Amino acid sequence: MNFIKKALGILWIVLAIAAAYFCIFAFGLPKFLSNQQEDLVFGIIILFILTPLIVLGLGTFGYFSLIGEYDKEE
Amino acid sequence: MSKTSTKGIWKVISASSMGTMIEWYDFYIFGSLAVVISTKFFPGDNPTAAFLSTLATFAAGFVVRPFGALFFGRLGDIIGRKYTFMATLLLMGGSTFLIGCIPSYETIGFFAPLLVLILRLLQGLALGGEYGGAATYVAEHAPKGQRGYWTSWIQTTATVGLFISLMVILATKTVLSAEDFDIWGWRVPFWVSIVMVGVSYLIRKNMDESPEFAKAKKEGTTSASPLKESFGNRYNLKFVLLALFGATMGQGVVWYTGQFYAMSFMKTVMNIDSSQVDTLLGIALLLGTPFFIVFGWLSDKVGRKYIMMGGMLLAILFYRPIYKAMYTTTDTTLKTEIAEKTNTTVELTVAKDSVYTTHKEFTDGTVSIEKKTHFATKKDDQVTTSVTINSSDEWSLIFLVFIQVLFVTMVYGPIAAFLVEMFPVKIRYTSMSLPYHVGNGIFGGLLPAISTYFVTHSKAAGKQDFYLDGLWYPIVIASVCFVIGMIYIDNKNKNAHL
């Protein structure tokens, strides 16, 4: 199980990067630059709240997994 | 350590649950009365007011909650649970009452939306601090091995708060004429809050501090800087991240799908009459709420993990079939129209717009009213449809929403006990509040907006099953959370004995 946890750490880091790309280019920026008030707020929240949260949070979680922080002592 | 007697714990549960329920009530009435509030405070023709309106909905409603969790969580771990969640109760109640007192935009101009925004921010902060306090307070009073059962009462409050807010609004609308409700009656649900808060404050005032926190304080083992210990310490930070990505993130999206996306889907995608949606949602919530207690109790017997993960897995597997069945219920293209009962009337408004109203009846008793407005000054027509469904379809939808509420009770019933047991007493309030409010406020709170975006996008692209595409957001988030939860979370928590 410890090996799976470590291996999945790489997946979480890759997922964090993929989520960052999606949140910024597919979602956040188009909304942010749409010139509509409602979309602007939504774009700000996606770009400055959701994206850092996923990237930093999931990325750190992946890193912790990779270095064995979640390993169970056997 | 001495735990509270069964009689005493009911007092603890009543005091905590009532306060938390009121906070949810306060939070929901703003959303439920959003349409009338926008006409009073946020006129659409003023761009700044419209901007503030969106801020009040998104930022204050959801994004500010984690900040409240940090602020009040820190206070709760330093000065105690009791005084902190009394402060959040008063802050929430006072803000709600004052929203009901603000003169309209017509009377005080720009100050009206600004004041609403400020008070809404305070509501979000208070809500961010309340839940962690109530859950911690109850869990620290609970007898050994019964934390899941006792804290599950706190879990019912969000649903009960939504239910009561719908009932109070419905009762006010019933007692008053439509005109009176529009002029001043919409303020009544806000004023009602202060009475409930007053009663709850008096009950909470006479409660003792939680035995575990009191013991820690007496022994001098409380934390001087809970924020630093929670998030600056790698050992605790890894559990905060695990709580977020392995539990609360998935729980948040399952909760928001079952209660809020289901409501908005029925109103905006299925076009069911608004009051009919409120009624059937109210019935489904009422039927589903006892299961919070059932799954909380069960989690004491079999562990928290498998119940929460089971709820997430069921949601992942069944959301699409459930929503497909819901949509089919009101799909008028599948129904037989009674042609002789179809009629169209035309009205000319003061602004010279033409409004075409088409009334259709179907053999199964469904009635649809389509209003098509042809504007004198705009190119595109505006079409709105309202469908009133028959009793049999109504019960089918109640059943389909009830199943979703069951998923909610599985993931949400044991979560307070799960989070409490993940962290030690000295940083518990802070450490559990943040992942809870990020998972619910951010991942869950953004669900309606993100899912609606997917639906609109797919509809514009001409996809046949466009109405199901909004579900990809909760399905993907819950799937990631399910995998993390299954692999990284132990069924037995390390602090279960504390």
Interface residues (C-beta under 8 A of the other chain):
Chain A: M1 I4 K5 L8 W12 L15 F27 Q37 E38 L40 V41 F42 I45 I46 I49 L50 L53 G57 L58 T60 F61 F64 S65 E69 Y70 K72
Chain B: P47 A50 F51 T54 L55 F58 A59 V63 R234 L237 K238 L241 L242 L244 F245 V438 I442 L446 A449 Y453 V480 V483 I484 I487 Y488 D490
